Amino acid sequence: MAGVALVVTLCLVWLIWYATRAGRNAQSVETSQTAANDAEIVAGVQANMAKAQAEGPQSKEQLLDRLDAGTG
């Protein structure tokens, strides 16, 4: 009877360990995905800033035309 209790206890310990490890792995993946999304947003903003700087100053009419076209 003691052997059965030991096996059951070991199975429960293993199950708790496995569930904890799986939760940590899932959290790590979620954190990595969030960091990748944030990096993509920052890269997009930087690209837009570089484009605006490269195109230089513009008149009010040029700006309004770009905004109306949806490329601003």
PyMOL Python script that loads the backbone (N, CA, C, O; Angstrom):
from pymol import cmd

cmd.read_pdbstr("""\
ATOM      1  N   MET A   1       0.815  -1.184   0.000  1.00  0.00           N
ATOM      2  CA  MET A   1       0.000   0.000   0.000  1.00  0.00           C
ATOM      3  C   MET A   1       0.873   1.267   0.000  1.00  0.00           C
ATOM      4  O   MET A   1       0.523   2.262  -0.635  1.00  0.00           O
ATOM      5  N   ALA A   2       1.984   1.228   0.698  1.00  0.00           N
ATOM      6  CA  ALA A   2       2.884   2.382   0.750  1.00  0.00           C
ATOM      7  C   ALA A   2       3.474   2.661  -0.630  1.00  0.00           C
ATOM      8  O   ALA A   2       3.704   3.816  -0.986  1.00  0.00           O
ATOM      9  N   GLY A   3       3.719   1.601  -1.410  1.00  0.00           N
ATOM     10  CA  GLY A   3       4.255   1.766  -2.758  1.00  0.00           C
ATOM     11  C   GLY A   3       3.281   2.503  -3.670  1.00  0.00           C
ATOM     12  O   GLY A   3       3.683   3.350  -4.467  1.00  0.00           O
ATOM     13  N   VAL A   4       2.026   2.179  -3.548  1.00  0.00           N
ATOM     14  CA  VAL A   4       1.004   2.845  -4.360  1.00  0.00           C
ATOM     15  C   VAL A   4       0.913   4.318  -3.982  1.00  0.00           C
ATOM     16  O   VAL A   4       0.802   5.181  -4.853  1.00  0.00           O
ATOM     17  N   ALA A   5       0.960   4.605  -2.683  1.00  0.00           N
ATOM     18  CA  ALA A   5       0.907   5.991  -2.220  1.00  0.00           C
ATOM     19  C   ALA A   5       2.120   6.769  -2.725  1.00  0.00           C
ATOM     20  O   ALA A   5       1.995   7.934  -3.103  1.00  0.00           O
ATOM     21  N   LEU A   6       3.277   6.141  -2.732  1.00  0.00           N
ATOM     22  CA  LEU A   6       4.493   6.787  -3.223  1.00  0.00           C
ATOM     23  C   LEU A   6       4.378   7.097  -4.714  1.00  0.00           C
ATOM     24  O   LEU A   6       4.731   8.191  -5.156  1.00  0.00           O
ATOM     25  N   VAL A   7       3.887   6.137  -5.480  1.00  0.00           N
ATOM     26  CA  VAL A   7       3.722   6.341  -6.924  1.00  0.00           C
ATOM     27  C   VAL A   7       2.723   7.468  -7.197  1.00  0.00           C
ATOM     28  O   VAL A   7       2.970   8.315  -8.055  1.00  0.00           O
ATOM     29  N   VAL A   8       1.619   7.485  -6.488  1.00  0.00           N
ATOM     30  CA  VAL A   8       0.617   8.540  -6.667  1.00  0.00           C
ATOM     31  C   VAL A   8       1.211   9.899  -6.312  1.00  0.00           C
ATOM     32  O   VAL A   8       0.988  10.877  -7.026  1.00  0.00           O
ATOM     33  N   THR A   9       1.963   9.969  -5.218  1.00  0.00           N
ATOM     34  CA  THR A   9       2.581  11.217  -4.791  1.00  0.00           C
ATOM     35  C   THR A   9       3.581  11.705  -5.837  1.00  0.00           C
ATOM     36  O   THR A   9       3.605  12.888  -6.178  1.00  0.00           O
ATOM     37  N   LEU A  10       4.407  10.786  -6.343  1.00  0.00           N
ATOM     38  CA  LEU A  10       5.389  11.159  -7.369  1.00  0.00           C
ATOM     39  C   LEU A  10       4.700  11.636  -8.649  1.00  0.00           C
ATOM     40  O   LEU A  10       5.167  12.575  -9.294  1.00  0.00           O
ATOM     41  N   CYS A  11       3.598  10.996  -9.011  1.00  0.00           N
ATOM     42  CA  CYS A  11       2.845  11.426 -10.195  1.00  0.00           C
ATOM     43  C   CYS A  11       2.280  12.825 -10.013  1.00  0.00           C
ATOM     44  O   CYS A  11       2.310  13.640 -10.935  1.00  0.00           O
ATOM     45  N   LEU A  12       1.768  13.099  -8.828  1.00  0.00           N
ATOM     46  CA  LEU A  12       1.235  14.440  -8.563  1.00  0.00           C
ATOM     47  C   LEU A  12       2.339  15.491  -8.574  1.00  0.00           C
ATOM     48  O   LEU A  12       2.139  16.586  -9.099  1.00  0.00           O
ATOM     49  N   VAL A  13       3.489  15.180  -8.007  1.00  0.00           N
ATOM     50  CA  VAL A  13       4.617  16.112  -8.006  1.00  0.00           C
ATOM     51  C   VAL A  13       5.057  16.383  -9.444  1.00  0.00           C
ATOM     52  O   VAL A  13       5.301  17.529  -9.819  1.00  0.00           O
ATOM     53  N   TRP A  14       5.155  15.318 -10.248  1.00  0.00           N
ATOM     54  CA  TRP A  14       5.557  15.481 -11.642  1.00  0.00           C
ATOM     55  C   TRP A  14       4.534  16.330 -12.408  1.00  0.00           C
ATOM     56  O   TRP A  14       4.923  17.181 -13.207  1.00  0.00           O
ATOM     57  N   LEU A  15       3.255  16.114 -12.179  1.00  0.00           N
ATOM     58  CA  LEU A  15       2.208  16.861 -12.861  1.00  0.00           C
ATOM     59  C   LEU A  15       2.281  18.352 -12.512  1.00  0.00           C
ATOM     60  O   LEU A  15       2.129  19.202 -13.388  1.00  0.00           O
ATOM     61  N   ILE A  16       2.509  18.664 -11.252  1.00  0.00           N
ATOM     62  CA  ILE A  16       2.633  20.064 -10.830  1.00  0.00           C
ATOM     63  C   ILE A  16       3.860  20.694 -11.471  1.00  0.00           C
ATOM     64  O   ILE A  16       3.798  21.825 -11.952  1.00  0.00           O
ATOM     65  N   TRP A  17       4.972  19.971 -11.480  1.00  0.00           N
ATOM     66  CA  TRP A  17       6.204  20.479 -12.096  1.00  0.00           C
ATOM     67  C   TRP A  17       5.982  20.744 -13.587  1.00  0.00           C
ATOM     68  O   TRP A  17       6.379  21.789 -14.103  1.00  0.00           O
ATOM     69  N   TYR A  18       5.352  19.802 -14.266  1.00  0.00           N
ATOM     70  CA  TYR A  18       5.110  19.932 -15.710  1.00  0.00           C
ATOM     71  C   TYR A  18       4.195  21.123 -16.002  1.00  0.00           C
ATOM     72  O   TYR A  18       4.459  21.887 -16.931  1.00  0.00           O
ATOM     73  N   ALA A  19       3.135  21.291 -15.230  1.00  0.00           N
ATOM     74  CA  ALA A  19       2.199  22.391 -15.442  1.00  0.00           C
ATOM     75  C   ALA A  19       2.879  23.737 -15.200  1.00  0.00           C
ATOM     76  O   ALA A  19       2.642  24.693 -15.939  1.00  0.00           O
ATOM     77  N   THR A  20       3.710  23.816 -14.187  1.00  0.00           N
ATOM     78  CA  THR A  20       4.437  25.052 -13.901  1.00  0.00           C
ATOM     79  C   THR A  20       5.393  25.389 -15.037  1.00  0.00           C
ATOM     80  O   THR A  20       5.488  26.543 -15.455  1.00  0.00           O
ATOM     81  N   ARG A  21       6.092  24.393 -15.530  1.00  0.00           N
ATOM     82  CA  ARG A  21       7.034  24.604 -16.628  1.00  0.00           C
ATOM     83  C   ARG A  21       6.297  25.041 -17.889  1.00  0.00           C
ATOM     84  O   ARG A  21       6.759  25.943 -18.588  1.00  0.00           O
ATOM     85  N   ALA A  22       5.173  24.425 -18.188  1.00  0.00           N
ATOM     86  CA  ALA A  22       4.395  24.792 -19.367  1.00  0.00           C
ATOM     87  C   ALA A  22       3.894  26.234 -19.254  1.00  0.00           C
ATOM     88  O   ALA A  22       3.896  26.971 -20.240  1.00  0.00           O
ATOM     89  N   GLY A  23       3.472  26.628 -18.075  1.00  0.00           N
ATOM     90  CA  GLY A  23       3.021  28.006 -17.867  1.00  0.00           C
ATOM     91  C   GLY A  23       4.132  29.012 -18.068  1.00  0.00           C
ATOM     92  O   GLY A  23       3.916  30.073 -18.654  1.00  0.00           O
ATOM     93  N   ARG A  24       5.313  28.691 -17.589  1.00  0.00           N
ATOM     94  CA  ARG A  24       6.455  29.591 -17.770  1.00  0.00           C
ATOM     95  C   ARG A  24       6.830  29.701 -19.238  1.00  0.00           C
ATOM     96  O   ARG A  24       7.145  30.790 -19.718  1.00  0.00           O
ATOM     97  N   ASN A  25       6.799  28.589 -19.950  1.00  0.00           N
ATOM     98  CA  ASN A  25       7.119  28.613 -21.379  1.00  0.00           C
ATOM     99  C   ASN A  25       6.102  29.455 -22.144  1.00  0.00           C
ATOM    100  O   ASN A  25       6.473  30.231 -23.025  1.00  0.00           O
ATOM    101  N   ALA A  26       4.830  29.304 -21.812  1.00  0.00           N
ATOM    102  CA  ALA A  26       3.792  30.082 -22.485  1.00  0.00           C
ATOM    103  C   ALA A  26       3.981  31.570 -22.216  1.00  0.00           C
ATOM    104  O   ALA A  26       3.814  32.392 -23.117  1.00  0.00           O
ATOM    105  N   GLN A  27       4.324  31.911 -21.002  1.00  0.00           N
ATOM    106  CA  GLN A  27       4.549  33.312 -20.656  1.00  0.00           C
ATOM    107  C   GLN A  27       5.754  33.863 -21.408  1.00  0.00           C
ATOM    108  O   GLN A  27       5.733  35.011 -21.854  1.00  0.00           O
ATOM    109  N   SER A  28       6.794  33.064 -21.553  1.00  0.00           N
ATOM    110  CA  SER A  28       7.983  33.491 -22.288  1.00  0.00           C
ATOM    111  C   SER A  28       7.659  33.747 -23.757  1.00  0.00           C
ATOM    112  O   SER A  28       8.132  34.726 -24.336  1.00  0.00           O
ATOM    113  N   VAL A  29       6.867  32.884 -24.354  1.00  0.00           N
ATOM    114  CA  VAL A  29       6.479  33.055 -25.754  1.00  0.00           C
ATOM    115  C   VAL A  29       5.647  34.321 -25.915  1.00  0.00           C
ATOM    116  O   VAL A  29       5.851  35.083 -26.860  1.00  0.00           O
ATOM    117  N   GLU A  30       4.723  34.545 -25.008  1.00  0.00           N
ATOM    118  CA  GLU A  30       3.871  35.739 -25.077  1.00  0.00           C
ATOM    119  C   GLU A  30       4.707  37.006 -24.946  1.00  0.00           C
ATOM    120  O   GLU A  30       4.470  37.982 -25.657  1.00  0.00           O
ATOM    121  N   THR A  31       5.677  36.996 -24.047  1.00  0.00           N
ATOM    122  CA  THR A  31       6.553  38.151 -23.865  1.00  0.00           C
ATOM    123  C   THR A  31       7.370  38.412 -25.123  1.00  0.00           C
ATOM    124  O   THR A  31       7.546  39.563 -25.521  1.00  0.00           O
ATOM    125  N   SER A  32       7.868  37.354 -25.747  1.00  0.00           N
ATOM    126  CA  SER A  32       8.653  37.498 -26.976  1.00  0.00           C
ATOM    127  C   SER A  32       7.802  38.060 -28.108  1.00  0.00           C
ATOM    128  O   SER A  32       8.265  38.911 -28.868  1.00  0.00           O
ATOM    129  N   GLN A  33       6.572  37.596 -28.224  1.00  0.00           N
ATOM    130  CA  GLN A  33       5.686  38.099 -29.268  1.00  0.00           C
ATOM    131  C   GLN A  33       5.354  39.572 -29.048  1.00  0.00           C
ATOM    132  O   GLN A  33       5.300  40.348 -30.002  1.00  0.00           O
ATOM    133  N   THR A  34       5.136  39.950 -27.814  1.00  0.00           N
ATOM    134  CA  THR A  34       4.862  41.356 -27.504  1.00  0.00           C
ATOM    135  C   THR A  34       6.066  42.227 -27.847  1.00  0.00           C
ATOM    136  O   THR A  34       5.905  43.314 -28.402  1.00  0.00           O
ATOM    137  N   ALA A  35       7.261  41.763 -27.524  1.00  0.00           N
ATOM    138  CA  ALA A  35       8.474  42.520 -27.840  1.00  0.00           C
ATOM    139  C   ALA A  35       8.652  42.651 -29.351  1.00  0.00           C
ATOM    140  O   ALA A  35       9.055  43.709 -29.836  1.00  0.00           O
ATOM    141  N   ALA A  36       8.358  41.593 -30.094  1.00  0.00           N
ATOM    142  CA  ALA A  36       8.469  41.650 -31.555  1.00  0.00           C
ATOM    143  C   ALA A  36       7.463  42.632 -32.140  1.00  0.00           C
ATOM    144  O   ALA A  36       7.802  43.393 -33.046  1.00  0.00           O
ATOM    145  N   ASN A  37       6.234  42.627 -31.638  1.00  0.00           N
ATOM    146  CA  ASN A  37       5.226  43.578 -32.116  1.00  0.00           C
ATOM    147  C   ASN A  37       5.641  45.014 -31.813  1.00  0.00           C
ATOM    148  O   ASN A  37       5.483  45.897 -32.655  1.00  0.00           O
ATOM    149  N   ASP A  38       6.166  45.248 -30.624  1.00  0.00           N
ATOM    150  CA  ASP A  38       6.625  46.585 -30.258  1.00  0.00           C
ATOM    151  C   ASP A  38       7.765  47.040 -31.170  1.00  0.00           C
ATOM    152  O   ASP A  38       7.815  48.201 -31.575  1.00  0.00           O
ATOM    153  N   ALA A  39       8.677  46.126 -31.489  1.00  0.00           N
ATOM    154  CA  ALA A  39       9.800  46.455 -32.368  1.00  0.00           C
ATOM    155  C   ALA A  39       9.310  46.803 -33.771  1.00  0.00           C
ATOM    156  O   ALA A  39       9.844  47.714 -34.403  1.00  0.00           O
ATOM    157  N   GLU A  40       8.300  46.089 -34.263  1.00  0.00           N
ATOM    158  CA  GLU A  40       7.745  46.395 -35.581  1.00  0.00           C
ATOM    159  C   GLU A  40       7.101  47.776 -35.599  1.00  0.00           C
ATOM    160  O   GLU A  40       7.232  48.509 -36.579  1.00  0.00           O
ATOM    161  N   ILE A  41       6.409  48.132 -34.527  1.00  0.00           N
ATOM    162  CA  ILE A  41       5.781  49.458 -34.447  1.00  0.00           C
ATOM    163  C   ILE A  41       6.851  50.544 -34.451  1.00  0.00           C
ATOM    164  O   ILE A  41       6.734  51.540 -35.165  1.00  0.00           O
ATOM    165  N   VAL A  42       7.888  50.344 -33.653  1.00  0.00           N
ATOM    166  CA  VAL A  42       8.967  51.339 -33.582  1.00  0.00           C
ATOM    167  C   VAL A  42       9.644  51.468 -34.942  1.00  0.00           C
ATOM    168  O   VAL A  42       9.942  52.580 -35.378  1.00  0.00           O
ATOM    169  N   ALA A  43       9.889  50.354 -35.613  1.00  0.00           N
ATOM    170  CA  ALA A  43      10.529  50.397 -36.926  1.00  0.00           C
ATOM    171  C   ALA A  43       9.660  51.147 -37.933  1.00  0.00           C
ATOM    172  O   ALA A  43      10.171  51.904 -38.759  1.00  0.00           O
ATOM    173  N   GLY A  44       8.351  50.935 -37.862  1.00  0.00           N
ATOM    174  CA  GLY A  44       7.444  51.646 -38.759  1.00  0.00           C
ATOM    175  C   GLY A  44       7.457  53.142 -38.520  1.00  0.00           C
ATOM    176  O   GLY A  44       7.460  53.930 -39.466  1.00  0.00           O
ATOM    177  N   VAL A  45       7.465  53.530 -37.264  1.00  0.00           N
ATOM    178  CA  VAL A  45       7.507  54.958 -36.920  1.00  0.00           C
ATOM    179  C   VAL A  45       8.820  55.566 -37.401  1.00  0.00           C
ATOM    180  O   VAL A  45       8.833  56.668 -37.949  1.00  0.00           O
ATOM    181  N   GLN A  46       9.920  54.852 -37.196  1.00  0.00           N
ATOM    182  CA  GLN A  46      11.216  55.362 -37.637  1.00  0.00           C
ATOM    183  C   GLN A  46      11.273  55.485 -39.155  1.00  0.00           C
ATOM    184  O   GLN A  46      11.847  56.440 -39.678  1.00  0.00           O
ATOM    185  N   ALA A  47      10.684  54.528 -39.864  1.00  0.00           N
ATOM    186  CA  ALA A  47      10.659  54.606 -41.322  1.00  0.00           C
ATOM    187  C   ALA A  47       9.845  55.810 -41.788  1.00  0.00           C
ATOM    188  O   ALA A  47      10.241  56.510 -42.720  1.00  0.00           O
ATOM    189  N   ASN A  48       8.713  56.048 -41.140  1.00  0.00           N
ATOM    190  CA  ASN A  48       7.901  57.214 -41.494  1.00  0.00           C
ATOM    191  C   ASN A  48       8.633  58.518 -41.209  1.00  0.00           C
ATOM    192  O   ASN A  48       8.538  59.474 -41.979  1.00  0.00           O
ATOM    193  N   MET A  49       9.363  58.552 -40.101  1.00  0.00           N
ATOM    194  CA  MET A  49      10.125  59.759 -39.759  1.00  0.00           C
ATOM    195  C   MET A  49      11.238  59.988 -40.775  1.00  0.00           C
ATOM    196  O   MET A  49      11.478  61.122 -41.188  1.00  0.00           O
ATOM    197  N   ALA A  50      11.917  58.917 -41.180  1.00  0.00           N
ATOM    198  CA  ALA A  50      12.987  59.042 -42.170  1.00  0.00           C
ATOM    199  C   ALA A  50      12.424  59.504 -43.515  1.00  0.00           C
ATOM    200  O   ALA A  50      13.031  60.329 -44.198  1.00  0.00           O
ATOM    201  N   LYS A  51      11.278  58.976 -43.883  1.00  0.00           N
ATOM    202  CA  LYS A  51      10.638  59.386 -45.137  1.00  0.00           C
ATOM    203  C   LYS A  51      10.267  60.864 -45.090  1.00  0.00           C
ATOM    204  O   LYS A  51      10.495  61.595 -46.054  1.00  0.00           O
ATOM    205  N   ALA A  52       9.704  61.297 -43.989  1.00  0.00           N
ATOM    206  CA  ALA A  52       9.327  62.699 -43.857  1.00  0.00           C
ATOM    207  C   ALA A  52      10.552  63.604 -43.904  1.00  0.00           C
ATOM    208  O   ALA A  52      10.511  64.683 -44.495  1.00  0.00           O
ATOM    209  N   GLN A  53      11.627  63.167 -43.289  1.00  0.00           N
ATOM    210  CA  GLN A  53      12.846  63.981 -43.296  1.00  0.00           C
ATOM    211  C   GLN A  53      13.452  64.016 -44.699  1.00  0.00           C
ATOM    212  O   GLN A  53      13.952  65.055 -45.131  1.00  0.00           O
ATOM    213  N   ALA A  54      13.411  62.898 -45.406  1.00  0.00           N
ATOM    214  CA  ALA A  54      13.985  62.839 -46.750  1.00  0.00           C
ATOM    215  C   ALA A  54      13.197  63.696 -47.737  1.00  0.00           C
ATOM    216  O   ALA A  54      13.770  64.285 -48.653  1.00  0.00           O
ATOM    217  N   GLU A  55      11.894  63.761 -47.547  1.00  0.00           N
ATOM    218  CA  GLU A  55      11.068  64.540 -48.469  1.00  0.00           C
ATOM    219  C   GLU A  55      11.171  66.031 -48.196  1.00  0.00           C
ATOM    220  O   GLU A  55      10.791  66.843 -49.039  1.00  0.00           O
ATOM    221  N   GLY A  56      11.673  66.393 -47.046  1.00  0.00           N
ATOM    222  CA  GLY A  56      11.934  67.785 -46.729  1.00  0.00           C
ATOM    223  C   GLY A  56      10.683  68.613 -46.508  1.00  0.00           C
ATOM    224  O   GLY A  56       9.564  68.099 -46.517  1.00  0.00           O
ATOM    225  N   PRO A  57      10.896  69.910 -46.309  1.00  0.00           N
ATOM    226  CA  PRO A  57       9.775  70.817 -46.078  1.00  0.00           C
ATOM    227  C   PRO A  57       8.863  70.873 -47.307  1.00  0.00           C
ATOM    228  O   PRO A  57       9.304  70.676 -48.439  1.00  0.00           O
ATOM    229  N   GLN A  58       7.620  71.138 -47.061  1.00  0.00           N
ATOM    230  CA  GLN A  58       6.674  71.237 -48.159  1.00  0.00           C
ATOM    231  C   GLN A  58       5.664  72.328 -47.869  1.00  0.00           C
ATOM    232  O   GLN A  58       5.511  72.787 -46.737  1.00  0.00           O
ATOM    233  N   SER A  59       4.993  72.720 -48.907  1.00  0.00           N
ATOM    234  CA  SER A  59       4.001  73.775 -48.738  1.00  0.00           C
ATOM    235  C   SER A  59       2.733  73.190 -48.133  1.00  0.00           C
ATOM    236  O   SER A  59       2.562  71.973 -48.069  1.00  0.00           O
ATOM    237  N   LYS A  60       1.861  74.065 -47.696  1.00  0.00           N
ATOM    238  CA  LYS A  60       0.596  73.636 -47.114  1.00  0.00           C
ATOM    239  C   LYS A  60      -0.229  72.870 -48.143  1.00  0.00           C
ATOM    240  O   LYS A  60      -0.874  71.877 -47.807  1.00  0.00           O
ATOM    241  N   GLU A  61      -0.210  73.323 -49.386  1.00  0.00           N
ATOM    242  CA  GLU A  61      -0.966  72.656 -50.443  1.00  0.00           C
ATOM    243  C   GLU A  61      -0.438  71.245 -50.698  1.00  0.00           C
ATOM    244  O   GLU A  61      -1.215  70.304 -50.863  1.00  0.00           O
ATOM    245  N   GLN A  62       0.886  71.105 -50.730  1.00  0.00           N
ATOM    246  CA  GLN A  62       1.474  69.769 -50.936  1.00  0.00           C
ATOM    247  C   GLN A  62       1.093  68.834 -49.802  1.00  0.00           C
ATOM    248  O   GLN A  62       0.765  67.670 -50.033  1.00  0.00           O
ATOM    249  N   LEU A  63       1.135  69.336 -48.588  1.00  0.00           N
ATOM    250  CA  LEU A  63       0.774  68.515 -47.435  1.00  0.00           C
ATOM    251  C   LEU A  63      -0.699  68.089 -47.499  1.00  0.00           C
ATOM    252  O   LEU A  63      -1.024  66.926 -47.261  1.00  0.00           O
ATOM    253  N   LEU A  64      -1.571  69.024 -47.818  1.00  0.00           N
ATOM    254  CA  LEU A  64      -2.978  68.697 -47.910  1.00  0.00           C
ATOM    255  C   LEU A  64      -3.253  67.697 -49.037  1.00  0.00           C
ATOM    256  O   LEU A  64      -4.099  66.815 -48.891  1.00  0.00           O
ATOM    257  N   ASP A  65      -2.546  67.830 -50.152  1.00  0.00           N
ATOM    258  CA  ASP A  65      -2.704  66.876 -51.253  1.00  0.00           C
ATOM    259  C   ASP A  65      -2.272  65.473 -50.818  1.00  0.00           C
ATOM    260  O   ASP A  65      -2.942  64.485 -51.120  1.00  0.00           O
ATOM    261  N   ARG A  66      -1.164  65.400 -50.118  1.00  0.00           N
ATOM    262  CA  ARG A  66      -0.698  64.092 -49.636  1.00  0.00           C
ATOM    263  C   ARG A  66      -1.688  63.486 -48.653  1.00  0.00           C
ATOM    264  O   ARG A  66      -1.973  62.290 -48.717  1.00  0.00           O
ATOM    265  N   LEU A  67      -2.215  64.301 -47.744  1.00  0.00           N
ATOM    266  CA  LEU A  67      -3.162  63.795 -46.775  1.00  0.00           C
ATOM    267  C   LEU A  67      -4.448  63.348 -47.448  1.00  0.00           C
ATOM    268  O   LEU A  67      -5.029  62.333 -47.061  1.00  0.00           O
ATOM    269  N   ASP A  68      -4.901  64.088 -48.449  1.00  0.00           N
ATOM    270  CA  ASP A  68      -6.109  63.698 -49.191  1.00  0.00           C
ATOM    271  C   ASP A  68      -5.890  62.389 -49.954  1.00  0.00           C
ATOM    272  O   ASP A  68      -6.810  61.583 -50.092  1.00  0.00           O
ATOM    273  N   ALA A  69      -4.674  62.188 -50.442  1.00  0.00           N
ATOM    274  CA  ALA A  69      -4.349  60.976 -51.192  1.00  0.00           C
ATOM    275  C   ALA A  69      -4.175  59.777 -50.260  1.00  0.00           C
ATOM    276  O   ALA A  69      -4.202  58.631 -50.710  1.00  0.00           O
ATOM    277  N   GLY A  70      -3.999  60.036 -48.969  1.00  0.00           N
ATOM    278  CA  GLY A  70      -3.820  58.947 -48.006  1.00  0.00           C
ATOM    279  C   GLY A  70      -2.404  58.452 -47.920  1.00  0.00           C
ATOM    280  O   GLY A  70      -2.166  57.371 -47.382  1.00  0.00           O
ATOM    281  N   THR A  71      -1.448  59.210 -48.434  1.00  0.00           N
ATOM    282  CA  THR A  71      -0.051  58.780 -48.370  1.00  0.00           C
ATOM    283  C   THR A  71       0.735  59.556 -47.340  1.00  0.00           C
ATOM    284  O   THR A  71       1.946  59.369 -47.218  1.00  0.00           O
ATOM    285  N   GLY A  72       0.076  60.421 -46.598  1.00  0.00           N
ATOM    286  CA  GLY A  72       0.767  61.250 -45.615  1.00  0.00           C
ATOM    287  C   GLY A  72       0.709  60.620 -44.325  1.00  0.00           C
ATOM    288  O   GLY A  72       1.234  61.159 -43.350  1.00  0.00           O
TER     289      GLY A  72
END
""", "prot")
cmd.dss("prot")
cmd.show_as("cartoon", "prot")
cmd.util.cbc("prot")
cmd.orient("prot")
